[in-house]
Amino acid sequence: MTNIASTGRARAGRARGLSTKAAVHTVLLGYTIIAIFPVILVILNSFKNRRGIFSDPLGLPRGETFSMEGYATVLTQGDFATYFANSIIVTVSALFLILLLGAMAAHALAEYRFRLNTLLGIYLILGIMVPIRLGTVAILELMVDLNLVNTLLALILVYTAQGLPVAVFILTEFMRTLSRDIKDCARVDGLSEYRIFFEVVVPLIRPVLATVAVFSMIPIWNDLWFPLILASGDATKTVTLGVQQFIGQYTVNWSAVLASLSIAILPVLGLYALFSRQLIAGITSGAVKG
Amino acid sequence: MSEATTEQEKTAREAKPPKRRKRRVGGGWHIFVFIAPAVLIYTIFSIYPLVESLRLSLFDGLDDGSAVWNGLGNYVTLLFNPTWATQFWNALWNNLILFFIHMVVQNPIGLLLAALLSLAPRFGSTYRTLIFIPTLLSVVVVGFIWELILSPLWGVSETLLGAVGLAWLYQPWLGLESTALTTVSLISVWQYVGIPMMLIYAALLSIPDELIDAARVDGLNGWWIFWKVKLPLILPTLGIVAILTYIGNFTASFDLIYSIQGALGAPNYSTDVMGTLLFRTFFGQQLQIGDIHMGATIASMMFFIILIGVTIYLVLVQRRLQRYEM
């Protein structure tokens, strides 16, 4: 895709006049500023004291306005270490299940012909069109019956169910393009169907798995609805819910509010810096196929 | 056994069109082992709750905790009982306004940005990466960021408007009944514009260069190539963007509005949407006691409303759009 883009790039570049170029950059740069200015503003001001936040909101934190008091409040008052641990446990476990079960199901759908194949395929991707939240009333009842309210397991199970349709869809599409020969060779060598999946197929689909992982991660990490409804206890709060409730309590303490927002933003930005290529490749390839 | 398998395999091969790849013939436990866990979790935690919600919406709760068959009674209450109907239509109307604002602001901006990015300017990938940042953030975080920025206490918006001589324009937009919903919608647009941008950008990239070259040979300039060649080719993607916007509008709006305006859709229900109405009805708020059956009814109504949208999309939009195949 990069190659196609860059040949187009070269041609388009030559054909266009300077003024067009300037206009293109003005619009893109303008919108980029609109997109990131609010985020930068919050992070900058989280490093200021109260006076600095209000007297000079647009300035950089300097000697007399620099302060970490907001972070100090957040770290002593809110139990953010627990919230982070919860978010990580929930996100990583759900991702693991989505990828493992999703890849297994996709493999079955792409590799074998059996009755119900098409039907099961359609059934599994129905969830893309129907948001799982609409079943919240019954999900809560179910969790009460299973004694899972206020446990991280409840969130993990729901997010797995939520993430499976997209994962199965993308992985099935991709697995249909895999070469048969390599799997048939393995069969001739006497590998069982399970070993073929884990030792032949999984290594081949690793890049797509990474894409699906980054892709499924964002809605899980950022969700407010299910933590609020299924696991709002102190021990099971996720970062998103923790920040939401912390800010509700500390509305007057601006440095604490800004610091807690920054604490929620910075890890996401860090991960994005690491995985943005993968994420963007995933969205664009999904779109081309979808 | 093995003979039967080869026989099946043969017929399967013959039955399939030659272009499609041959797939291994089924039978055997491994298929079940591969597919059962996903189907099980998905059925228990996604499909069953949905069906159960539909069932619950047909019952009415009694004071002793038992439920009694009520047919479509709950739906009649929701649509025609003055207290419920006012809230329902208000929430649905607000959702439709939200959808409308996303369609006329978010998606055109996304299209514009994608079109510019597809011209492959220098730093294109940097612009793309940065513009996508808000989409990654939690809706809660985004809500609070904008609540702070728009707050009259902090005065950042006033200062910025003042810098371009527009300070008089400033109002506490989130707090006014007349502007709250539009402001919330625009915040959501700011957050999610990256998604249509990426989807449309990818679609534009997948248009083969030969088509563009042919158009250029025919004497069309960049602007006309976009309107006459590229835009018709990416119509299916625009259709996908529209239906994603429609579905997302019923789910994502809850997080933002609950964070900024609370479960009551403040000020004075002017930002109340189906999501907040469902939350309030199910869990109760202030003097109102939580009601499972009315909650299930509202969720089911959302289901039907989404279903109507998806059906319109599938029947009217997608069928008429010819998908371009590489």
Boltz contact constraints between the chains, C-beta under 6 A:
constraints:
  - contact:
      token1: [A, 5]
      token2: [B, 205]
      max_distance: 6.0
  - contact:
      token1: [A, 8]
      token2: [B, 120]
      max_distance: 6.0
  - contact:
      token1: [A, 8]
      token2: [B, 209]
      max_distance: 6.0
  - contact:
      token1: [A, 9]
      token2: [B, 120]
      max_distance: 6.0
  - contact:
      token1: [A, 12]
      token2: [B, 119]
      max_distance: 6.0
  - contact:
      token1: [A, 12]
      token2: [B, 120]
      max_distance: 6.0
  - contact:
      token1: [A, 24]
      token2: [B, 116]
      max_distance: 6.0
  - contact:
      token1: [A, 24]
      token2: [B, 121]
      max_distance: 6.0
  - contact:
      token1: [A, 27]
      token2: [B, 116]
      max_distance: 6.0
  - contact:
      token1: [A, 28]
      token2: [B, 116]
      max_distance: 6.0
  - contact:
      token1: [A, 28]
      token2: [B, 127]
      max_distance: 6.0
  - contact:
      token1: [A, 32]
      token2: [B, 127]
      max_distance: 6.0
  - contact:
      token1: [A, 32]
      token2: [B, 130]
      max_distance: 6.0
  - contact:
      token1: [A, 32]
      token2: [B, 131]
      max_distance: 6.0
  - contact:
      token1: [A, 35]
      token2: [B, 131]
      max_distance: 6.0
  - contact:
      token1: [A, 35]
      token2: [B, 134]
      max_distance: 6.0
  - contact:
      token1: [A, 36]
      token2: [B, 130]
      max_distance: 6.0
  - contact:
      token1: [A, 36]
      token2: [B, 133]
      max_distance: 6.0
  - contact:
      token1: [A, 38]
      token2: [B, 145]
      max_distance: 6.0
  - contact:
      token1: [A, 38]
      token2: [B, 149]
      max_distance: 6.0
  - contact:
      token1: [A, 42]
      token2: [B, 145]
      max_distance: 6.0
  - contact:
      token1: [A, 57]
      token2: [B, 156]
      max_distance: 6.0
  - contact:
      token1: [A, 101]
      token2: [B, 37]
      max_distance: 6.0
  - contact:
      token1: [A, 101]
      token2: [B, 38]
      max_distance: 6.0
  - contact:
      token1: [A, 104]
      token2: [B, 34]
      max_distance: 6.0
  - contact:
      token1: [A, 105]
      token2: [B, 35]
      max_distance: 6.0
  - contact:
      token1: [A, 105]
      token2: [B, 38]
      max_distance: 6.0
  - contact:
      token1: [A, 107]
      token2: [B, 34]
      max_distance: 6.0
  - contact:
      token1: [A, 108]
      token2: [B, 31]
      max_distance: 6.0
  - contact:
      token1: [A, 108]
      token2: [B, 34]
      max_distance: 6.0
  - contact:
      token1: [A, 108]
      token2: [B, 35]
      max_distance: 6.0
  - contact:
      token1: [A, 111]
      token2: [B, 24]
      max_distance: 6.0
  - contact:
      token1: [A, 112]
      token2: [B, 24]
      max_distance: 6.0
  - contact:
      token1: [A, 112]
      token2: [B, 26]
      max_distance: 6.0
  - contact:
      token1: [A, 112]
      token2: [B, 31]
      max_distance: 6.0
  - contact:
      token1: [A, 113]
      token2: [B, 12]
      max_distance: 6.0
  - contact:
      token1: [A, 113]
      token2: [B, 23]
      max_distance: 6.0
  - contact:
      token1: [A, 113]
      token2: [B, 25]
      max_distance: 6.0
  - contact:
      token1: [A, 113]
      token2: [B, 26]
      max_distance: 6.0
  - contact:
      token1: [A, 114]
      token2: [B, 26]
      max_distance: 6.0
  - contact:
      token1: [A, 114]
      token2: [B, 31]
      max_distance: 6.0
  - contact:
      token1: [A, 127]
      token2: [B, 46]
      max_distance: 6.0
  - contact:
      token1: [A, 129]
      token2: [B, 310]
      max_distance: 6.0
  - contact:
      token1: [A, 131]
      token2: [B, 251]
      max_distance: 6.0
  - contact:
      token1: [A, 132]
      token2: [B, 46]
      max_distance: 6.0
  - contact:
      token1: [A, 133]
      token2: [B, 251]
      max_distance: 6.0
  - contact:
      token1: [A, 134]
      token2: [B, 299]
      max_distance: 6.0
  - contact:
      token1: [A, 134]
      token2: [B, 302]
      max_distance: 6.0
  - contact:
      token1: [A, 134]
      token2: [B, 303]
      max_distance: 6.0
  - contact:
      token1: [A, 135]
      token2: [B, 49]
      max_distance: 6.0
  - contact:
      token1: [A, 135]
      token2: [B, 50]
      max_distance: 6.0
  - contact:
      token1: [A, 135]
      token2: [B, 53]
      max_distance: 6.0
  - contact:
      token1: [A, 137]
      token2: [B, 53]
      max_distance: 6.0
  - contact:
      token1: [A, 137]
      token2: [B, 282]
      max_distance: 6.0
  - contact:
      token1: [A, 137]
      token2: [B, 292]
      max_distance: 6.0
  - contact:
      token1: [A, 137]
      token2: [B, 295]
      max_distance: 6.0
  - contact:
      token1: [A, 137]
      token2: [B, 296]
      max_distance: 6.0
  - contact:
      token1: [A, 137]
      token2: [B, 299]
      max_distance: 6.0
  - contact:
      token1: [A, 138]
      token2: [B, 49]
      max_distance: 6.0
  - contact:
      token1: [A, 138]
      token2: [B, 52]
      max_distance: 6.0
  - contact:
      token1: [A, 138]
      token2: [B, 53]
      max_distance: 6.0
  - contact:
      token1: [A, 139]
      token2: [B, 49]
      max_distance: 6.0
  - contact:
      token1: [A, 157]
      token2: [B, 45]
      max_distance: 6.0
  - contact:
      token1: [A, 158]
      token2: [B, 45]
      max_distance: 6.0
  - contact:
      token1: [A, 160]
      token2: [B, 41]
      max_distance: 6.0
  - contact:
      token1: [A, 161]
      token2: [B, 41]
      max_distance: 6.0
  - contact:
      token1: [A, 161]
      token2: [B, 42]
      max_distance: 6.0
  - contact:
      token1: [A, 161]
      token2: [B, 45]
      max_distance: 6.0
  - contact:
      token1: [A, 161]
      token2: [B, 46]
      max_distance: 6.0
  - contact:
      token1: [A, 164]
      token2: [B, 38]
      max_distance: 6.0
  - contact:
      token1: [A, 164]
      token2: [B, 42]
      max_distance: 6.0
  - contact:
      token1: [A, 193]
      token2: [B, 30]
      max_distance: 6.0
  - contact:
      token1: [A, 218]
      token2: [B, 136]
      max_distance: 6.0
  - contact:
      token1: [A, 222]
      token2: [B, 138]
      max_distance: 6.0
  - contact:
      token1: [A, 224]
      token2: [B, 140]
      max_distance: 6.0
  - contact:
      token1: [A, 224]
      token2: [B, 255]
      max_distance: 6.0
  - contact:
      token1: [A, 240]
      token2: [B, 138]
      max_distance: 6.0
  - contact:
      token1: [A, 240]
      token2: [B, 140]
      max_distance: 6.0
  - contact:
      token1: [A, 244]
      token2: [B, 140]
      max_distance: 6.0
  - contact:
      token1: [A, 244]
      token2: [B, 259]
      max_distance: 6.0
  - contact:
      token1: [A, 247]
      token2: [B, 144]
      max_distance: 6.0
  - contact:
      token1: [A, 261]
      token2: [B, 141]
      max_distance: 6.0
  - contact:
      token1: [A, 261]
      token2: [B, 144]
      max_distance: 6.0
  - contact:
      token1: [A, 264]
      token2: [B, 141]
      max_distance: 6.0
  - contact:
      token1: [A, 265]
      token2: [B, 141]
      max_distance: 6.0
  - contact:
      token1: [A, 268]
      token2: [B, 136]
      max_distance: 6.0
  - contact:
      token1: [A, 272]
      token2: [B, 136]
      max_distance: 6.0
  - contact:
      token1: [A, 276]
      token2: [B, 129]
      max_distance: 6.0
  - contact:
      token1: [A, 283]
      token2: [B, 198]
      max_distance: 6.0
  - contact:
      token1: [A, 284]
      token2: [B, 202]
      max_distance: 6.0
  - contact:
      token1: [A, 287]
      token2: [B, 199]
      max_distance: 6.0
  - contact:
      token1: [A, 287]
      token2: [B, 202]
      max_distance: 6.0
  - contact:
      token1: [A, 288]
      token2: [B, 202]
      max_distance: 6.0
  - contact:
      token1: [A, 288]
      token2: [B, 206]
      max_distance: 6.0
